[in-house]
Amino acid sequence: MDVLNFIKQQARELLPELIEIRRHLHRYPELSMQEAQTSAYIQSRLAAIGIPFQAGMAQHGVVGLIEGQNPDARIIALRADMDALQITEENRVPYCSANQGVMHACGHDVHMTCLLGASLILNRIKDLFEASIKLIFQPSEEKFPGGASMMIAEGVLENPRPEKIFAQHVLPTLDAGKVGFRAGKYMASADEVYLTVKGIGGHGATPELIVDPVLIAAHILVALQQIVSRKVPPQLPAVLSFGRFIADGQTNVIPNEVKLAGTLRTFDEVWRTETHRNITQMAQQIAESMGGKCEVFIDKGYPFLINDEEVTQKSKQAAIDYLGAENVVDLDLRMTAEDFAYYSQQMPSCFYRLGVRNEAKNIIHNLHTPYFDVEESSLETGAGLMAWLAIKALEDFN
């Protein structure tokens, strides 16, 4: 059998069904750790295909297993995330979110659809490979501590333990029909930084009687930018950004405290730990020098995501064989984060990008926005390529 062309044909013929699946998932999104109906739908689809599965891991996670000939010989895993975002969809399409204030604005509906499509294809040819393929449908990628860490803690990478793991993610800046790869470090670690600056509030017209937490917080905010500009090696990508500054006073009322919240991103664990200490010391010392106090809480989040060099290069070549060199691109580093990083720290991994853009249809909007949508022909590419990469990964064991 010509497996490559068989997979292409299957993906092409499955496209109407994949569109139906994706639109259902898009219409009924659920937030992190609330994916009960999504989980039930995935279970029903796997049962219809005839793939055995385990449900309830990390509450709503589903783990399927395709067993070929001699299933213990080789094992790989494919992963998709399930949760949506707290965003009100503004698209006017028949499959617009029916859950007010919740939207699949990060493409997880596409990820689940492509993994279901790949599962269907692989299950049809399971007699051709001596291996098992673990199918991981994971909850709560969007919310700390991340569903990946919870599923790993509950044993998703054991019994059986895969030797490689793959996942894909939509990329709205890349045209549908194209995919992208990057070997080595790809996505940053992500920590959440919370500061509470305390002073003595009062009337804005009597500054001599107060300890102004707004002013203190402003000094801290500006000073913390020196950590990246003056303490990070220039060759190391790093970001420290604050998106929340809440001083709930009035034009003439200084509050007793101010709250700041931000994010720290980097690609180096030593510098990451050192920066936690620098943020704490600088914020507290500035506050104390101005007569106030600063409480610092840093919620350590996802590690940086690293793609195995050999697995990624071979996957890129497999994608070229499947799509043609003109449809496979090299990716730049991203300061965004992904909890797939937890898997990448455990075993050889490949996390690649699926193009979903179509300017002619005005499908151009970025992730995490109320107008995000995808060119649905990308589902054929995503499902077929994932199945093909799985087959090629299993061949590499020989």
C-alpha positions in Angstrom: 0.0 0.0 0.0 1.1 3.5 -0.8 0.6 4.8 2.7 1.3 8.5 2.0 -1.3 8.7 -0.8 -3.8 6.6 1.2 -3.6 9.1 4.1 -4.0 12.0 1.7 -7.0 10.5 0.2 -8.5 9.7 3.6 -8.0 13.2 4.9 -9.5 14.7 1.7 -12.6 12.4 1.9 -13.0 13.1 5.7 -13.0 16.9 5.3 -16.8 17.3 5.4 -16.9 15.2 8.6 -14.0 17.1 10.1 -15.7 20.4 9.4 -18.9 19.1 11.1 -16.8 18.0 14.2 -15.0 21.3 14.3 -18.1 23.4 14.1 -19.8 21.4 16.9 -16.8 21.9 19.1 -16.6 25.6 18.2 -20.2 26.1 19.0 -20.0 24.5 22.4 -16.8 25.7 24.0 -16.0 25.2 27.7 -13.5 26.9 30.0 -10.5 25.2 31.6 -11.4 22.4 34.0 -15.1 22.7 32.9 -14.8 20.6 29.7 -17.3 17.9 30.7 -19.4 18.1 27.5 -16.4 18.4 25.3 -15.0 15.3 26.9 -18.2 13.4 26.5 -18.3 14.3 22.8 -14.7 13.1 22.2 -15.5 9.9 24.0 -18.5 9.3 21.8 -16.4 9.9 18.7 -13.7 7.5 19.8 -16.3 4.9 20.7 -17.8 5.3 17.2 -14.4 4.7 15.6 -13.8 1.7 17.8 -10.8 3.0 19.7 -10.7 2.1 23.4 -10.1 5.0 25.8 -9.8 6.0 29.4 -11.8 9.0 30.6 -11.6 11.1 33.7 -7.8 11.8 33.8 -7.3 15.3 35.2 -11.1 15.4 35.6 -12.0 15.7 31.9 -9.0 14.3 30.0 -9.5 11.4 27.6 -6.7 9.0 26.6 -7.3 6.7 23.6 -5.0 3.9 22.4 -4.7 2.5 18.9 -3.0 -0.9 19.1 -1.4 -2.2 15.9 0.4 -5.5 15.4 2.7 -6.2 18.4 1.5 -3.2 20.3 4.2 -3.2 22.9 7.0 -2.9 20.4 6.9 0.9 19.9 4.8 3.6 21.3 4.3 7.3 20.4 1.8 9.8 21.6 -0.3 12.5 19.9 -1.8 15.3 21.9 -4.6 17.9 21.5 -5.9 20.5 24.1 -9.6 20.9 24.8 -10.3 24.2 26.7 -11.6 27.5 25.4 -11.2 31.1 26.6 -13.3 33.7 28.4 -13.9 35.8 25.3 -17.2 36.8 23.7 -17.2 35.8 20.1 -18.0 38.6 17.6 -18.0 36.4 14.4 -21.3 36.1 12.6 -21.2 32.5 11.4 -23.6 29.6 11.8 -21.2 27.9 14.2 -20.7 30.9 16.5 -20.3 30.1 20.1 -23.6 29.3 21.9 -22.0 29.7 25.3 -22.0 33.4 26.1 -18.6 34.8 27.0 -16.8 31.6 26.1 -15.0 31.0 22.8 -12.5 28.8 21.1 -10.3 31.7 20.3 -7.1 29.7 20.4 -7.9 27.0 18.0 -8.3 24.1 20.4 -11.4 23.0 18.5 -9.2 22.6 15.5 -6.6 20.7 17.5 -9.2 18.2 18.8 -10.7 17.8 15.3 -7.4 17.1 13.7 -6.5 14.5 16.3 -9.8 12.8 15.9 -9.3 12.8 12.1 -5.8 11.4 12.5 -7.1 8.8 14.9 -9.7 7.6 12.4 -7.1 7.3 9.6 -4.5 5.6 11.8 -7.1 3.1 13.1 -7.9 2.1 9.6 -4.3 1.2 8.9 -3.3 -0.2 12.3 -2.6 -3.6 10.8 0.3 -2.0 8.9 2.4 -1.0 11.9 3.8 -2.9 14.9 3.2 -0.3 17.6 0.7 1.6 19.7 -0.3 5.2 19.3 -1.6 7.0 22.5 -4.1 9.7 21.9 -4.1 12.4 24.5 -7.1 14.8 24.7 -6.0 17.2 27.5 -8.0 19.8 29.5 -6.9 23.1 30.8 -4.0 24.2 28.6 -5.0 27.9 29.2 -4.9 27.9 33.0 -2.2 27.4 35.5 -1.0 24.9 36.6 -1.8 23.4 33.1 -3.6 20.2 32.3 -0.4 18.7 30.9 1.2 18.8 34.4 -1.9 17.3 35.9 -2.2 14.5 33.4 1.5 13.7 33.7 1.1 13.5 37.5 -1.8 11.1 37.0 0.3 8.8 34.7 -0.6 9.8 31.2 2.9 9.0 30.1 3.0 5.6 31.6 1.3 2.2 31.0 2.3 2.3 28.2 5.0 5.0 28.1 5.5 6.7 24.7 9.0 7.3 23.5 8.0 10.4 21.4 5.1 12.9 21.5 3.7 15.3 18.9 1.2 18.1 18.9 0.2 20.9 16.5 -1.1 24.4 17.1 -2.9 26.8 14.7 -1.0 29.8 13.5 -3.2 32.6 12.0 -0.2 34.4 10.4 0.5 31.3 8.2 -1.7 30.5 5.2 -3.9 27.4 5.2 -2.1 24.5 3.6 1.2 25.4 5.1 2.9 24.2 8.3 5.9 25.4 10.3 8.7 23.8 12.4 11.5 24.9 14.7 14.0 22.6 16.3 15.4 23.3 19.8 13.9 26.0 22.1 10.7 27.3 20.6 8.3 28.8 23.2 9.1 30.6 26.5 8.5 29.8 30.1 5.7 31.8 31.7 5.4 33.1 35.2 2.7 35.3 36.7 3.9 38.2 38.9 1.6 39.8 41.5 2.6 42.8 43.5 0.5 44.5 46.3 1.9 47.9 47.2 0.8 49.1 50.6 0.9 52.7 52.0 -1.3 55.1 53.8 -4.1 56.6 51.8 -5.8 59.9 52.2 -6.8 63.2 50.5 -4.9 64.0 47.4 -4.6 67.6 48.5 -2.6 66.6 51.6 0.2 64.5 50.3 2.3 65.3 53.4 -0.1 63.2 55.5 0.0 60.0 53.4 2.4 57.4 52.1 1.3 57.3 48.4 1.1 53.6 47.2 0.3 54.9 43.6 3.6 56.8 43.4 5.5 53.9 45.0 3.9 51.4 42.5 4.8 53.7 39.6 8.5 53.8 40.7 8.5 50.0 41.1 6.9 49.5 37.7 9.5 51.6 35.9 12.4 50.2 37.9 11.5 46.6 37.2 12.1 47.2 33.5 15.8 47.5 34.3 15.9 43.8 35.2 15.5 42.8 31.5 17.4 45.7 30.0 20.4 45.5 32.4 20.5 42.1 34.0 19.6 39.7 31.1 22.4 38.6 28.7 21.6 40.3 25.4 21.6 37.0 23.6 18.8 35.6 25.9 15.2 36.5 24.9 13.2 37.7 27.9 10.1 39.8 28.6 8.8 41.3 31.8 5.4 43.0 31.1 2.7 44.3 33.4 -0.9 44.4 32.1 -2.7 45.3 35.3 -2.2 48.4 37.6 -5.2 48.9 39.9 -5.3 52.0 42.1 -8.9 52.1 43.1 -9.0 55.7 44.3 -10.6 58.9 43.0 -9.3 62.2 41.6 -8.6 63.4 45.1 -8.5 60.1 47.0 -5.3 58.1 47.4 -6.0 54.4 48.2 -4.3 52.4 50.8 -2.9 49.9 48.4 -2.2 49.3 44.7 -2.2 46.0 42.9 0.0 45.1 39.9 0.0 41.9 37.8 2.3 40.9 35.0 4.1 38.1 33.2 7.8 37.0 33.0 8.9 35.0 29.9 12.3 33.6 29.2 14.3 30.5 27.9 16.7 30.0 30.7 15.9 28.3 34.0 18.9 29.7 35.9 18.1 33.3 34.9 14.4 32.6 35.5 15.0 31.7 39.2 17.4 34.6 39.6 14.9 37.0 38.2 12.2 35.9 40.7 14.6 36.9 43.4 15.5 40.2 41.7 11.9 41.2 41.3 11.1 40.5 44.9 14.1 42.4 46.3 13.8 45.4 44.0 10.0 45.8 44.6 10.3 45.4 48.4 13.3 47.7 48.7 11.8 50.5 46.6 8.6 50.3 48.6 10.4 50.4 51.9 12.7 53.3 50.9 9.5 55.3 50.2 7.8 54.4 53.5 5.6 51.6 52.2 5.6 47.9 51.8 5.3 45.5 48.8 4.0 42.0 48.9 5.3 39.8 46.1 3.8 36.6 44.8 5.3 34.9 41.7 3.2 32.0 40.4 5.7 29.8 38.6 4.1 28.5 35.4 5.0 26.5 32.4 8.6 25.8 31.6 10.0 26.7 28.2 9.1 24.4 25.3 12.0 22.6 23.6 11.6 20.6 20.4 13.9 17.6 20.1 16.4 18.4 17.3 16.3 15.0 15.6 12.6 14.3 15.9 11.8 17.8 14.6 14.1 17.7 11.7 12.7 14.3 10.6 9.2 15.6 11.1 9.9 18.6 9.0 11.3 16.3 6.2 8.2 14.1 6.5 6.0 17.3 6.1 7.9 18.2 3.0 7.3 14.8 1.6 3.6 15.1 2.4 3.0 18.8 1.5 5.9 19.9 -0.7 8.8 22.1 0.4 7.0 25.2 -0.6 4.4 24.6 2.1 6.8 23.9 5.0 8.4 26.9 6.7 10.8 27.6 9.5 9.5 29.3 12.6 10.9 32.0 14.8 11.2 31.9 18.6 8.0 32.8 20.4 7.6 34.5 23.7 4.2 32.9 24.1 3.9 29.8 26.3 2.3 26.4 26.0 1.9 23.7 28.6 3.0 21.1 26.0 6.3 22.2 27.4 5.8 19.8 30.3 5.8 16.9 27.8 8.8 18.3 26.0 10.7 18.2 29.3 9.9 14.5 29.7 10.7 13.0 26.3 11.6 13.8 22.7 8.9 16.1 21.4 7.8 18.0 18.3 5.3 20.9 18.6 4.6 22.3 15.2 2.3 24.9 13.6 -0.7 24.6 11.3 -1.5 27.5 9.0 -5.2 28.6 9.1 -5.1 32.0 7.3 -7.2 33.0 4.3 -7.0 36.7 3.4 -9.6 36.3 0.6 -12.1 35.3 3.2 -10.9 37.8 5.8 -9.7 35.0 8.0 -6.8 37.0 9.3 -7.4 37.7 13.0 -5.0 36.8 15.7 -5.4 34.2 18.5 -7.2 35.2 21.7 -9.4 37.8 19.9 -13.2 37.8 19.4 -12.9 37.6 15.6 -10.5 34.7 15.4 -11.5 32.0 12.9 -9.8 29.4 10.7 -9.9 28.4 7.0 -11.5 25.0 7.4 -9.6 23.4 4.6 -6.7 23.4 7.1 -8.4 20.5 8.8 -7.6 18.2 5.9 -3.9 19.3 6.2 -3.9 19.0 10.0 -5.5 15.6 10.3 -3.6 14.0 7.4 -0.2 15.4 8.3 -0.6 14.3 12.0 -1.4 10.8 10.8 1.6 10.8 8.4 4.0 12.1 11.1 2.9 9.3 13.4 3.6 6.7 10.7 7.0 8.2 10.0 7.9 8.4 13.7 7.1 4.7 14.1 9.3 3.9 11.1 12.2 5.6 12.8 12.3 2.9 15.4 13.3 0.3 12.8 
